[in-house]
């Protein structure tokens, strides 16, 4: 980037109500596909590569790391976040309504808030990396109303986010409020001290605007509901993803080439030369956003530009990459186990990467050495931690907190009931009860009721017939 669970504790489930049917069909249970964790590892390694390698070499040629992973690695990470949300849906076995739905959504809110907290704490590291973590926390919060929705609803919402979000961003232009230092990461102090710029940046004008990146979350949720161990599903992901990525790339080249888009960009943006405009189309915006001098800027597919074509292109590339990982990991699970260990604790390892970069302990002039040192170190740490402790440290905190909230809401609270007294067992303290007094009292009360007419119903427990046999 330019600037980057075990099932919850069992709880009693309410019986399904005929009036409220589940919105998400229950998927057949299957073992978790190792390819998902391996894909997360690929996304993390790709983001590290973009951070340690320059965008271009000394001959002004784009580096391989930026050409492959620039913008696409972060998009893959966002799609996989949607997949993880769908895994939580599967645990509810389709009973996404009532108390279960409320509990899962509350747990998602807790997860998002904790991730935002981690991202703001990383902002204090003063790294040259634009930390993606707080944006991901906002994505989890925005996903709450979409949790439990049908796949059709999600697939309709995804292109709307991809198109309407960039349009709104372009319309606002430079009128949106900005923080005092646009180049700095948000911290706890700046986020609470400047809440409006923080919200606008996270949602619309930042490096990873959540309103547009919700397209990745929606598609990821749909993918996560599928049988990811199926070859047919993996092939479909590769085919559809490749087709979408290629189509958006070709469409951008046509619009900015034969359709005359490049000439309109040059005419509408005199502050940039043709070479500078070509550089932004290849490497992405000079600042946070692309220029807003003409609508033709939305035809770009540049990395980190967050245009409609860029978002859809990255979405297709991420879907295809996930399908490839699912196919590759069907055999040889032991070979991919180290990468799966990395993918199982990406929040912890990404945070460690930001801290390492802020300390400047690695030589920036040797990016390949820096990449290998971090990847090997993270792999060894992930393998040892998983064998000894299980989930990563940050993943454990986030997961346990969200699971605790989910369990508290799912489990109905039972009101304490007063102990029931045996019929005819009441007498005043200090007064001895005589034999036969209960039967005589009942006979007297019965005669009084007979004389005064039918009795009214009372919530008190009626006195039993002495001749009635107890079971």
Order of alpha helices (4+ residues) and beta strands (2+ residues): alpha-alpha-alpha-alpha-alpha-alpha-alpha-alpha-alpha-alpha-alpha-alpha-alpha-alpha-alpha-alpha-alpha-alpha
